[in-house]
Amino acid sequence: MVASAVWLALLHGIRLAFWPLTFGWIALSLYLAIYLPISILMARSLARRFRMPMPLACAVGWTACEVLRAYVATGFAGCMLVHSQTPWPGVLPIASHFGGYGVGFMMVLSMAWLVAFERSTRKPAEPTFWDRLWRDSTAVAVLLWLMFSMLGLWRRDAYLQELQPIKPIGRFLLIQGNMPTIFDASQELLQRGWIEYEQTTRRAVASVSDPSSIDVVIWPESIFGGLAPYMQWDRGAKIPEEFDDNRDRFEWMHRNLVGAHEEKMELLRSAFGRAGKLPHFVLGTDVLSVAEGRLDRYNAALWIDDDNPADTDFYAKHHLVMFGEYIPVLSWFPSIMKLIGLGKLSQGESPKAWRLDNGRRIAPSICFENMVPHVIQAHIRELSAAGEEPDVLVNLSNDGWFRGSSALDHHLNSAIVAAVENRTPMLISANTGISAWIDGNGRVVQRLDRLTSGWILAEPLPDGRNGWWSWWGDFPARCIAVLGCMPWALALLAKITPRKTRPRSDQEILRS
């Protein structure tokens, strides 16, 4: 009950988005609450079956459950133990090697060891060899934690010294508006919100002494599209079946969407007046993609390069949000989804890295993708293998659904940990907040308040470090999850495996 109440309080922002999500809020909270007793049962099983010291068993049980909930049912990795430490970046460097799971493991290990030590002082006894080994191993683990922290800071300082004078990756203008977000938003509300963003962009550009020095202008998730999403069509002979072979109606819609997009872009370009070279634009919008007669609708980040219009590209969100962008089972029935006001979204397939004029690259993510550690790590790993390793991560979010609740803080904390895990600066442009500029140490260089309009002119520095996380990701944490489940797996195997009985001898038969 206590765990359920805690999760209900932590995630109450979900219910503010849309009334049907009240049921999702309750269901998700009750589901997440079961991991606390599971971690306790794991720890007890490890201690009893494998004779594992209880502090270590507690750390294994807790970490195993954090890994499981990051994967099960598409994954929810928000509000992990590491996120409580984001105000103190000095304790986070181990995350660049073992992820946020490693920080949580060390926290539970340290606290459980202190409890065990305090209990041992009440009943002093001659320590055994294993007791001494465990005590010394814990001390070594704590020293390694401190060593990783100091080594990470030293490597960062040494790298920056090599770059003197330090040149930023680029100048990024992050725009934040305070546009209310509701499912049944009227056209007037969407237009008013769009105008607010356009005017905020104009004020931000006017505040910069040299607007031509801005490399990228970034708008949050879904804001740029409004009621007119960006459309990409392969000009094939087939048209989507939704138009019942009415090609004229389809082409009319395509012309209108293309015209609306160009009109909006002209307004953005005019904000720079005669600044000379225009920046790149990364804009959150819906994208309608028509290829070989199939219509896909994506939640996307649109990349626009005015110098090379042919390079216009988009990143389609890969990790969709349960109960927000799809509902289990109900998503199989589009008519029911439409009835409750939710449309069907398609899932993106690959990450993207876009190249700036100075050769640096940026990699986008959308909304809660930066709350799932293995998603961001997989994106960077895939891009690096293709020779497109990003220098800065950009997250576009529309957190207006949550009405300024604590969900905004959870999202920011996840971004901080993701920046440390991947040793890559992260920039956040979020509707209603919290927009932020985070460096590779997890330090929030600048942020905007929630429920306000404003902007950040970010000039992130290259980090230059690669921890073990970039190589093995959460593989060590998954190994711990397997270890945590091992006692139950062995118990289940023992039950389902038939026992072989030894045939009785003649003497045993006669005695019976």
C-alpha positions in Angstrom: 0.0 0.0 0.0 2.8 2.4 0.9 4.6 1.8 -2.4 1.4 2.3 -4.3 0.7 5.6 -2.6 4.3 6.8 -3.3 3.9 6.0 -7.0 0.5 7.6 -7.2 2.0 10.8 -5.8 5.1 10.7 -8.1 3.1 10.1 -11.3 0.0 12.2 -10.6 0.8 14.4 -13.5 -0.3 11.7 -15.9 -3.9 12.1 -14.9 -3.8 15.8 -15.8 -3.1 15.1 -19.5 -6.5 13.6 -20.4 -9.3 12.1 -18.4 -9.1 8.5 -19.7 -5.4 8.5 -18.5 -6.6 8.5 -14.9 -7.1 4.8 -15.4 -3.6 4.5 -16.9 -2.2 6.6 -14.0 -3.7 4.1 -11.4 -2.7 1.0 -13.4 0.9 2.2 -14.0 1.3 3.2 -10.3 0.0 -0.2 -9.0 2.2 -2.0 -11.5 5.4 -0.1 -10.5 4.6 -0.6 -6.8 5.1 -4.4 -7.1 8.8 -3.9 -7.8 9.6 -2.9 -4.2 8.3 -6.2 -2.6 9.9 -8.1 -5.5 13.3 -6.6 -4.8 12.9 -7.5 -1.1 12.0 -11.1 -2.0 14.9 -11.3 -4.4 17.3 -10.1 -1.7 16.0 -12.7 0.8 16.2 -15.5 -1.8 19.8 -14.6 -2.6 20.8 -14.4 1.0 19.2 -17.8 1.9 19.9 -19.9 -1.2 23.4 -18.5 -2.2 24.5 -17.3 1.2 25.1 -13.9 -0.3 25.8 -11.1 2.3 22.5 -9.2 2.9 23.8 -5.8 1.8 25.0 -7.2 -1.5 21.7 -9.1 -1.9 19.8 -5.9 -1.3 21.8 -4.0 -4.0 21.3 -6.9 -6.5 17.6 -7.1 -5.8 17.0 -3.4 -6.2 19.1 -3.0 -9.4 17.5 -6.1 -10.9 14.0 -4.5 -10.4 15.2 -1.2 -11.9 16.4 -3.0 -15.0 13.2 -5.1 -15.3 10.9 -2.1 -15.2 13.1 -0.3 -17.8 12.2 -3.1 -20.2 8.9 -4.8 -19.3 5.9 -3.3 -21.1 8.1 -1.1 -23.3 9.9 0.2 -20.3 9.5 2.9 -17.7 12.9 4.1 -16.2 11.8 7.3 -14.6 12.1 8.0 -10.9 15.1 5.6 -10.4 17.2 5.9 -7.3 20.0 7.7 -9.3 17.5 10.5 -10.1 17.5 11.6 -6.5 21.2 12.5 -6.9 21.0 14.8 -9.9 21.4 18.0 -7.8 24.9 16.7 -6.9 26.8 15.9 -10.1 29.9 14.9 -8.2 28.3 11.5 -7.3 27.3 10.7 -10.9 30.5 9.9 -12.8 30.1 6.2 -12.2 27.0 6.4 -14.5 29.3 6.9 -17.5 30.6 3.4 -16.9 27.7 1.5 -15.4 24.8 3.8 -16.1 22.3 5.1 -13.6 21.9 1.5 -12.5 25.5 1.6 -11.2 24.8 4.7 -9.0 21.7 3.1 -7.6 23.6 -0.2 -6.9 26.3 1.7 -5.0 23.7 3.7 -3.0 21.8 0.6 -1.8 25.0 -1.3 -1.2 26.5 1.6 1.0 23.3 2.1 3.0 22.6 -1.6 3.5 26.2 -2.1 4.6 25.8 0.7 7.2 22.7 -1.0 8.5 24.5 -4.3 8.7 27.5 -2.7 10.4 25.3 -1.0 13.0 23.5 -4.3 13.8 26.9 -6.1 14.1 28.0 -3.7 16.8 25.0 -4.7 18.9 26.0 -8.4 18.9 29.8 -8.4 18.6 31.2 -11.7 17.5 34.5 -13.0 16.1 34.3 -12.3 12.4 34.8 -15.2 10.0 37.0 -15.2 6.9 33.9 -14.4 4.7 32.9 -11.6 7.0 36.3 -10.0 6.7 36.3 -10.5 2.9 32.9 -8.9 2.6 33.9 -5.9 4.8 37.1 -5.4 2.8 35.4 -5.8 -0.6 32.8 -3.1 0.4 35.6 -0.7 1.3 37.3 -1.4 -2.0 34.0 -0.7 -3.9 33.5 2.6 -2.2 37.1 3.6 -2.9 36.6 2.6 -6.6 33.5 4.8 -6.7 35.5 7.8 -5.4 38.3 7.0 -7.9 35.9 6.9 -10.8 34.5 10.3 -9.8 38.0 11.9 -9.5 39.3 10.3 -12.7 36.3 11.5 -14.7 36.8 15.1 -13.5 40.5 14.9 -14.2 40.0 13.6 -17.8 37.4 16.3 -18.4 39.9 19.1 -17.3 42.7 17.5 -19.4 40.6 17.4 -22.5 39.5 21.0 -22.2 43.1 22.1 -21.8 43.9 20.4 -25.1 41.1 22.3 -26.8 42.4 25.8 -25.7 41.0 28.1 -26.7 37.8 26.1 -26.3 35.3 26.4 -29.2 31.7 25.6 -28.5 29.9 22.9 -30.6 27.6 25.7 -31.9 25.1 28.3 -30.8 21.6 26.8 -30.2 18.5 28.9 -29.6 16.1 26.8 -27.5 12.6 28.2 -27.5 10.1 27.6 -24.7 6.5 28.8 -24.8 3.6 28.3 -22.3 1.1 26.8 -24.7 -1.7 24.8 -23.0 -1.9 21.3 -24.4 -5.2 19.4 -24.5 -6.5 16.6 -26.7 -9.6 18.6 -28.0 -7.7 21.8 -28.6 -9.5 24.2 -30.9 -8.0 25.7 -34.0 -8.0 29.1 -32.3 -6.0 27.8 -29.3 -3.4 26.1 -31.6 -3.1 29.3 -33.7 -2.6 31.4 -30.5 0.0 29.0 -29.2 1.9 29.1 -32.6 1.9 32.9 -32.7 3.3 32.9 -29.1 6.2 30.8 -30.3 6.8 32.9 -33.3 6.8 36.1 -31.3 9.1 34.5 -28.6 11.5 33.5 -31.4 11.5 37.1 -32.7 12.3 38.5 -29.3 15.1 35.9 -28.8 16.7 36.7 -32.1 16.5 40.4 -31.4 18.3 39.8 -28.1 21.3 38.3 -29.9 23.9 40.9 -31.0 24.8 38.8 -34.1 21.8 36.7 -35.2 23.8 35.2 -38.1 26.0 33.5 -35.5 23.0 31.3 -34.4 23.5 27.8 -35.8 20.3 26.1 -34.9 16.8 27.2 -33.7 14.9 24.6 -31.8 11.1 24.4 -31.2 9.6 21.8 -28.9 7.7 18.6 -29.8 4.6 18.9 -32.0 4.4 22.7 -31.7 5.4 23.7 -35.2 2.9 21.5 -36.9 -0.3 22.8 -35.2 -3.2 21.7 -37.4 -1.0 21.5 -40.5 1.6 18.6 -40.3 4.5 18.4 -42.6 3.9 16.0 -45.5 6.4 13.9 -47.4 5.1 12.1 -50.6 7.1 9.8 -52.9 4.9 10.9 -55.9 4.0 7.3 -56.6 1.1 6.0 -58.5 -0.7 4.7 -55.4 -2.4 6.9 -52.9 -3.4 5.9 -49.4 -6.5 3.8 -49.1 -8.0 6.4 -46.6 -8.8 8.5 -49.7 -10.8 5.8 -51.5 -8.8 6.3 -54.8 -9.8 10.0 -54.9 -6.5 11.3 -56.2 -7.8 14.8 -56.7 -8.7 15.1 -53.0 -5.4 13.6 -51.9 -3.4 16.1 -54.1 -5.5 19.0 -52.9 -4.6 18.1 -49.3 -0.9 17.7 -50.2 -0.8 21.2 -51.8 -2.5 22.8 -48.8 -0.1 21.2 -46.3 2.9 22.2 -48.4 1.6 25.7 -48.7 1.0 26.0 -45.0 4.5 24.7 -44.2 6.1 27.2 -46.5 4.0 30.1 -45.0 5.1 29.2 -41.5 8.7 28.9 -42.6 8.6 32.3 -44.2 7.4 33.8 -40.8 10.3 32.1 -39.0 12.8 33.3 -41.6 11.5 36.9 -41.4 12.5 36.9 -37.7 16.1 37.1 -38.8 15.5 40.1 -41.0 18.7 40.9 -43.0 20.9 38.9 -40.7 22.5 37.2 -43.7 23.0 33.5 -43.3 19.9 31.8 -41.8 20.3 29.0 -39.2 19.2 25.4 -39.4 15.9 24.7 -37.8 14.9 21.7 -35.7 11.1 21.8 -35.3 8.8 19.5 -33.5 5.8 18.5 -35.7 3.7 15.7 -36.9 4.8 14.2 -40.2 2.6 12.5 -42.7 4.8 10.2 -44.8 3.3 8.6 -47.9 5.4 5.9 -49.6 4.1 3.3 -52.0 0.5 4.2 -51.1 1.0 3.7 -47.4 0.2 6.6 -45.0 2.3 6.8 -41.8 1.8 9.5 -39.2 4.9 10.2 -37.0 5.7 12.3 -34.0 8.8 13.8 -35.4 11.6 16.3 -35.3 12.0 18.2 -38.6 15.4 19.3 -39.8 15.4 22.2 -42.3 18.5 23.6 -44.0 17.6 26.6 -46.1 20.9 26.4 -48.0 20.2 22.9 -49.1 16.4 22.4 -49.3 16.9 18.9 -50.6 18.5 18.0 -47.2 15.2 18.5 -45.4 14.9 15.4 -43.1 13.0 14.2 -40.1 13.5 11.9 -37.2 10.5 9.8 -36.3 10.0 9.0 -32.6 11.1 5.4 -32.0 9.9 4.7 -28.4 6.2 5.5 -28.1 4.6 6.3 -24.8 2.2 3.8 -23.4 -1.3 5.3 -22.6 -0.2 8.5 -24.4 0.7 7.5 -27.9 -0.7 4.1 -27.8 -2.9 2.0 -25.5 -2.2 -1.7 -25.1 -4.8 -3.8 -27.0 -7.0 -0.7 -27.8 -4.3 0.4 -30.4 -5.3 -2.6 -32.4 -8.8 -1.0 -32.9 -8.4 2.4 -34.7 -12.1 3.1 -34.4 -12.1 2.9 -30.6 -8.9 5.0 -30.5 -10.6 7.7 -32.6 -13.7 7.6 -30.4 -11.7 8.5 -27.3 -9.7 11.2 -29.2 -6.4 9.3 -29.9 -5.0 8.7 -33.3 -2.7 5.9 -34.4 1.0 6.8 -34.5 3.6 4.9 -36.5 6.9 4.0 -34.9 10.2 5.3 -36.2 12.9 2.8 -37.2 16.3 4.5 -37.0 18.1 7.4 -35.2 19.4 10.4 -37.1 22.4 12.7 -36.8 22.4 16.0 -38.6 25.6 17.8 -39.5 26.2 21.5 -38.7 28.3 23.8 -41.0 31.3 23.3 -38.7 31.2 19.5 -39.1 29.7 18.9 -35.6 26.6 16.6 -35.4 23.4 16.7 -33.3 21.2 13.8 -32.6 17.5 14.4 -31.7 15.2 12.5 -29.4 11.5 13.2 -28.6 9.7 13.4 -25.3 10.3 10.6 -22.9 12.8 8.8 -25.1 15.6 10.2 -22.9 13.9 8.5 -19.9 14.8 5.1 -21.2 18.6 4.6 -20.9 19.0 1.8 -23.4 17.1 3.8 -26.1 19.5 6.8 -26.1 22.6 4.5 -25.8 21.4 2.4 -28.7 20.9 5.5 -30.8 24.4 6.8 -30.1 26.0 3.3 -30.7 24.2 2.9 -34.0 25.2 6.4 -35.2 28.8 5.9 -34.0 29.1 2.6 -35.9 28.0 4.5 -39.1 30.7 7.2 -38.5 28.1 9.8 -37.3 28.8 10.0 -33.6 26.8 13.0 -32.2 28.5 15.8 -30.4 25.3 17.0 -28.7 22.0 15.5 -27.9 18.8 17.5 -28.5 15.5 16.6 -26.8 12.2 18.0 -28.0 9.3 17.7 -25.5 5.8 18.9 -25.0 5.3 18.6 -21.3 2.3 20.9 -21.4 0.2 17.8 -20.8 1.3 17.7 -17.2 0.3 21.2 -16.1 3.6 22.1 -14.4 3.5 19.0 -12.2 6.4 17.0 -10.8 6.5 15.0 -14.1 8.6 17.9 -15.5 11.2 17.4 -12.8 11.3 13.7 -13.4 11.9 14.3 -17.1 14.7 16.8 -16.4 16.4 14.4 -14.0 16.3 11.7 -16.6 18.0 14.0 -19.1 20.7 14.9 -16.6 21.6 11.2 -16.1 21.5 10.5 -19.8 24.0 13.3 -20.4 26.4 11.7 -17.9 25.9 8.2 -19.1 26.8 9.1 -22.6 29.2 11.9 -21.7 27.4 14.1 -24.3 25.8 17.5 -23.6 22.0 17.5 -23.8 19.8 20.4 -24.8 16.1 20.4 -24.0 13.4 22.5 -25.7 10.2 21.8 -23.8 6.8 23.4 -24.1 5.8 24.8 -20.7 9.3 23.7 -19.4 11.6 22.6 -18.2 14.0 23.7 -21.0 17.6 23.3 -20.1 21.3 23.2 -21.2 23.1 20.3 -19.6 26.8 19.5 -19.9 28.5 16.1 -20.0 29.1 16.2 -16.3 25.3 16.4 -15.6 25.6 20.1 -14.6 22.6 22.2 -15.5 24.3 25.2 -17.0 21.0 27.1 -17.7 17.3 26.3 -17.3 14.0 28.1 -17.7 11.2 28.0 -15.1 8.1 26.0 -15.7 4.9 27.5 -17.2 6.8 30.5 -18.6 7.9 31.7 -22.1 11.5 32.3 -22.8 14.6 31.1 -24.5 18.2 29.8 -23.9 21.1 30.6 -26.1 23.2 27.5 -25.4 26.9 27.1 -26.4 27.7 23.6 -25.3 31.3 22.5 -25.2 32.5 19.2 -26.6 33.0 16.6 -23.9 35.5 14.2 -25.4 35.2 11.4 -22.9 33.8 7.9 -23.5 32.9 5.7 -20.5 32.4 2.0 -20.5 28.6 2.6 -20.9 29.2 3.6 -24.5 30.7 0.2 -25.1 28.6 -2.3 -23.1 25.5 -0.3 -22.2 23.4 -1.9 -19.5 24.9 -5.4 -20.1 26.3 -5.5 -16.5 23.0 -4.4 -15.1 21.2 -7.0 -17.1 23.6 -9.6 -15.7 22.6 -8.4 -12.2 19.0 -8.8 -13.2 19.7 -12.4 -14.2 21.4 -13.0 -10.9 18.5 -11.6 -9.0 16.1 -13.9 -10.8 18.4 -16.9 -10.4 17.0 -18.4 -7.1 13.4 -18.3 -8.5 14.5 -19.8 -11.8 16.3 -22.6 -10.1 13.3 -23.2 -7.8 11.0 -23.3 -10.8 13.3 -25.6 -12.7 13.4 -28.0 -9.7 9.6 -28.2 -9.7 9.1 -28.8 -13.4 12.0 -31.3 -13.7 10.9 -34.9 -13.1 12.8 -36.6 -10.4 14.5 -39.9 -11.3 13.8 -42.6 -8.7 16.3 -45.3 -8.0 14.9 -48.8 -8.3 14.7 -50.6 -5.0 16.8 -53.7 -4.3 15.4 -57.1 -3.5 16.4 -56.7 0.2 14.6 -53.3 0.4 11.5 -54.9 -1.1 11.6 -57.8 1.4 12.1 -55.4 4.4 9.1 -53.4 3.3 
